[in-house]
Structures are given as structure tokens and as C-alpha cells.
Amino acid sequence: MTTALALARSGFRVVVLEQAERLEETGAGIQLSPNATRVLGALGLRDELGQRGVAPAALRVMAAASGREILRMPLGEPAAKRYGAPYWLVHRGDLQAALAAAVARNLHITLKLGLHVDDFVAHANGVTVSAHGRAGVVDERGTALIAADGLWSAMRAQIGYGGVPRFAGRTAWRALVPAKDVAPQCRDPLIQLWLGRDAHLVHYPVKGGNLINIVAIMEDSWNAPGWSEPAARADLLPRFSPRHWAPQALSLVSAPEAWLKWALYDRRPLLSWSQGPVALVGDAAHPMLPYLAQGAAMAIEDAAVVAHHLARMPDDPTAALRAYSAERRARAWRVQRLAARNGARYHLTGLRAVARNALMRTLGGAWLLRHYDWLYDWRPPHAYSSS
Ligand SMILES: Cc1cc2nc3c(=O)[nH]c(=O)nc-3n(C[C@H](O)[C@H](O)[C@H](O)COP(=O)(O)OP(=O)(O)OC[C@H]3O[C@@H](n4cnc5c(N)ncnc54)[C@H](O)[C@@H]3O)c2cc1C
């Protein structure tokens, strides 16, 4: 939907084909860093998301066993000033609702639900996409096809980049709990990251601080595609031993009864994300592990860049999509690599964990924020830089 909004803003008429029959709320939060909120703001979503989201004052990193703070990276006002755009913690349902409302208001976008895209054919006049739904097979014709079909992208295989996602040997367990059910320190407007033995825990408030989003990531052999496998607290708790986790973390993971679990995957970086008038965006192009909270942010950046190049070369979508892919590739690779590296660092044990914590303490939160300037200070192409 972000890509559709960006394209409509550039003057294109857009048809979105989505296989889901309804847009339902996924019960999870999402961090939106300034590189993403800048684009969303320019697409007219600043007020709505600003009202629904929480602006965290800092990222607080803690050692799981001792419960001691390792560092605090300032976000909130300092980051908003530094990057000219806020950092938001949002419920995924709120982000989806804001995008869906903007799409519904936009006369240049038609959202068609319940249509599974099967195939496409590129021809001299553009591309014809065929999809099926309850009412049978539907063909849509356009000048270009932008495939935003996620990690398991079928369109990626169709443009010649087959292969299956690689299981990362970890599972993310997610839950949302009412803020009143957790300790007061867990309600603070902070992203709290606990680095533990073969596991880490992230939590932050969403829905104006009324709900707490919790994600526990641990080494695991269970894996299956999908976003929302129901999981039980009884299966999670034995993995959090009081020897390795401080009481505050233990009480937090004990709060939700119901969890959803989700196996983590990535894919090898691709050299190109386009073929003729077809291009991939988001996880379809560059799925990444979630240890930098950047997967959706990269998809949102893609939206602005792909729309920019198509607007520059409306009569030559092949060249426009090639230019988009060439512009985005190095940055997405860098983010994919750094996310994977963070994943290894987060789960260190023994002396290596002690050394990691000591180094982080020495460098400090202000250093860490500066270190991420290249990531958060990304500017979209000119047309999207302000609303
Ligand atoms: C535990 C975890 C935490 C995360 N936290 C963050 C975070 O804090 N910040 C962040 O930026 N990112 C985060 N991410 C990453 C983020 O969720 C993804 O990168 C993002 O959802 C990718 O968006 P997408 O639109 O490319 O794909 P998806 O969100 O997977 O959407 C793909 C869409 O395509 C539809 N579709 C698929 N195939 C077809 C078809 N053939 N026909 C029609 N429709 C189809 C699907 O139904 C779906 O709606 C996290 C990921 C995980 C696993």
C-alpha cells in the first residue's frame, strides 16, 4: 500500500491485488525509524501515525542475567531533531489502518482483495497479470508490475530468482499485553532490549502506551512458513531460566497467556530486483532478519525510490525499474548484512558476552546513535522529502 500511495503521488493509476480477503489486524507492534517515517509523513500519514504511535525516548539495552543497563541510545526529541523525522512504535494494525484509509481516499488507487496473483506476461504494451479469487480468474493490464509479495514471493521465482528462504535457526515469539498487566518499568516509553543466553527479548509500548508489544527470539529448530502460529506460554517459560534472566524479564514473559510464533528466514542478496517491466520491493527483494528492525523500513524506502524512477521515465518502465534496483541494492545489502551480524552479537555467551557488554558500555548510547546516521538519515528522492 505504501508503494501504491507513492506511485499515485507520482501521477500513476494503481491497482493493488492482495490475496487476503480482509485486512485484519496482526497482533504485533512495529518500530518505524526516521528513514521510514520521513516517507510515510510525505505520503500524508504523519498526523494519523503520530497520534496512534508512541515516540520512544531511548533504546535501552540490558544484560539479561543481571538486569543491568548496558547503554541507552537516545531517540525521542534528539533523534527527531538529528534526522528531521520521528521514531515511532506502532501497532501493525494501526499502520495498516492508516495506509488503508489513505488508499481508500485516493481516487487513483483501486485495492482488490481476495485475489491471488498467479502469473504475468510481459509484452510490447506493458504487462498482463492474472490472478484468481472467488469470482474466478481476473486479468489486469498495466505498464509495470511491482511485486510486494513478501518473503515467500512467487513473483521472485517467476522473474528467474528461484530458491527457498533460509531458515535462520531461530523463532520469534510475539505477544501483546495490556500495559496494566506488566511492571511499571516495562510501561516506560522505551524500546527495551535484553541480551540473554541464546535468546533476546524486545519490548515496547504501542497504542498510545495501552499495550506492550513483546518479542522473544530464541534458538530453535521449529520452522514453518507463516506469520501467526499460535503458541502456548507453557512452551515458552521453560526456556527462560531464572539463572539467566533477571526477575523483571521473567515477569514480563510470564504475563501473556497466548503467544504467536514465527520462524525466522532470510535469503541470499540478489544482484537485480527487476526484469523488464517487473520489479520486486520489500521482503520479496531483500528479506532480512529482524535484529535491526528495518525490514518494513526498507520496503517503505523502496516505495519512494521505485515511484521516483517510474515518474522520471514513465515511457520506459524497464529502464526505470533497472535504475530503481541499481539505486537500492547496495543499501539493502548493507542493512541485510548488519541485521544478520547483530543477530550473532545478541546471542553471545560467556566471556564473549562480557566483552560485548563492556565495549557497548564504553562506546555509549550517543555513539551508537551516531553510528546509525547512515541508516536513519536516509533521504528519499526529492519528490518525497516533504509533504
Ligand atoms: C519478529 C519480527 C519483527 C519485525 N520488526 C520489524 C520492525 O520493528 N520494523 C521493521 O521495519 N520491520 C520489522 N520486521 C520486518 C517486517 O515485518 C517485514 O520486513 C515487512 O512486513 C515486509 O513487508 P512486505 O510488504 O515486503 O511483505 P509482507 O508484509 O510479507 O506482505 C506481503 C503481502 O503480499 C501478499 N501476497 C503474497 N503473495 C501474494 C500473491 N501471490 N497474490 C496476492 N497477494 C500476495 C500477502 O498476503 C501480504 O499481504 C520484523 C519482522 C519480524 C519477523
The ligand as a MOL file (V3000), in Angstrom:
LIG
                    3D

  0  0  0     0  0            999 V3000
M  V30 BEGIN CTAB
M  V30 COUNTS 53 58 0 0 0
M  V30 BEGIN ATOM
M  V30 1 C 9.8110 -10.6960 14.6500 0
M  V30 2 C 9.8690 -9.6240 13.5870 0
M  V30 3 C 9.8850 -8.2910 13.9750 0
M  V30 4 C 9.9760 -7.2970 12.9890 0
M  V30 5 N 10.0270 -5.9890 13.3990 0
M  V30 6 C 10.1900 -5.0200 12.4720 0
M  V30 7 C 10.3020 -3.6560 12.8980 0
M  V30 8 O 10.1990 -3.3510 14.0870 0
M  V30 9 N 10.4970 -2.6970 11.9310 0
M  V30 10 C 10.5860 -3.0250 10.5870 0
M  V30 11 O 10.7910 -2.1130 9.7720 0
M  V30 12 N 10.4750 -4.3140 10.1720 0
M  V30 13 C 10.2600 -5.3140 11.0820 0
M  V30 14 N 10.1300 -6.6140 10.6570 0
M  V30 15 C 10.1470 -6.9170 9.2210 0
M  V30 16 C 8.8190 -6.6240 8.5360 0
M  V30 17 O 7.7480 -7.2590 9.2090 0
M  V30 18 C 8.8540 -7.0970 7.0830 0
M  V30 19 O 10.0740 -6.7280 6.5050 0
M  V30 20 C 7.7110 -6.4600 6.2940 0
M  V30 21 O 6.4780 -6.9340 6.7620 0
M  V30 22 C 7.8520 -6.7640 4.8030 0
M  V30 23 O 6.7870 -6.1550 4.1370 0
M  V30 24 P 6.3910 -6.6090 2.6650 0
M  V30 25 O 5.2540 -5.7350 2.2880 0
M  V30 26 O 7.5890 -6.6570 1.7880 0
M  V30 27 O 5.8890 -8.1190 2.8080 0
M  V30 28 P 4.7010 -8.7210 3.6720 0
M  V30 29 O 4.4420 -7.8930 4.8820 0
M  V30 30 O 5.0290 -10.1660 3.8440 0
M  V30 31 O 3.4320 -8.5780 2.7390 0
M  V30 32 C 3.2790 -9.3600 1.5690 0
M  V30 33 C 1.8180 -9.2470 1.1310 0
M  V30 34 O 1.6760 -9.8580 -0.1430 0
M  V30 35 C 0.5120 -10.6800 -0.1190 0
M  V30 36 N 0.7540 -11.7540 -1.1190 0
M  V30 37 C 1.7260 -12.6880 -1.1280 0
M  V30 38 N 1.6610 -13.4440 -2.2230 0
M  V30 39 C 0.6190 -12.9740 -2.9490 0
M  V30 40 C 0.0420 -13.3410 -4.2110 0
M  V30 41 N 0.5710 -14.3230 -4.9560 0
M  V30 42 N -1.0250 -12.6450 -4.6420 0
M  V30 43 C -1.5560 -11.6180 -3.9120 0
M  V30 44 N -1.0500 -11.2300 -2.7120 0
M  V30 45 C 0.0300 -11.8960 -2.2530 0
M  V30 46 C 0.4350 -11.1900 1.3180 0
M  V30 47 O -0.8800 -11.6210 1.6290 0
M  V30 48 C 0.8590 -9.9530 2.0800 0
M  V30 49 O -0.2200 -9.0790 2.3460 0
M  V30 50 C 10.0430 -7.6290 11.6080 0
M  V30 51 C 9.9900 -8.9780 11.2220 0
M  V30 52 C 9.9160 -9.9650 12.2020 0
M  V30 53 C 9.9040 -11.3940 11.7390 0
M  V30 END ATOM
M  V30 BEGIN BOND
M  V30 1 1 1 2
M  V30 2 1 2 3
M  V30 3 2 2 52
M  V30 4 2 3 4
M  V30 5 1 4 5
M  V30 6 1 4 50
M  V30 7 2 5 6
M  V30 8 1 6 7
M  V30 9 1 6 13
M  V30 10 2 7 8
M  V30 11 1 7 9
M  V30 12 1 9 10
M  V30 13 2 10 11
M  V30 14 1 10 12
M  V30 15 2 12 13
M  V30 16 1 13 14
M  V30 17 1 14 15
M  V30 18 1 14 50
M  V30 19 1 15 16
M  V30 20 1 16 17
M  V30 21 1 16 18
M  V30 22 1 18 19
M  V30 23 1 18 20
M  V30 24 1 20 21
M  V30 25 1 20 22
M  V30 26 1 22 23
M  V30 27 1 23 24
M  V30 28 2 24 25
M  V30 29 1 24 26
M  V30 30 1 24 27
M  V30 31 1 27 28
M  V30 32 2 28 29
M  V30 33 1 28 30
M  V30 34 1 28 31
M  V30 35 1 31 32
M  V30 36 1 32 33
M  V30 37 1 33 34
M  V30 38 1 33 48
M  V30 39 1 34 35
M  V30 40 1 35 36
M  V30 41 1 35 46
M  V30 42 1 36 37
M  V30 43 1 36 45
M  V30 44 2 37 38
M  V30 45 1 38 39
M  V30 46 1 39 40
M  V30 47 2 39 45
M  V30 48 1 40 41
M  V30 49 2 40 42
M  V30 50 1 42 43
M  V30 51 2 43 44
M  V30 52 1 44 45
M  V30 53 1 46 47
M  V30 54 1 46 48
M  V30 55 1 48 49
M  V30 56 2 50 51
M  V30 57 1 51 52
M  V30 58 1 52 53
M  V30 END BOND
M  V30 END CTAB
M  END
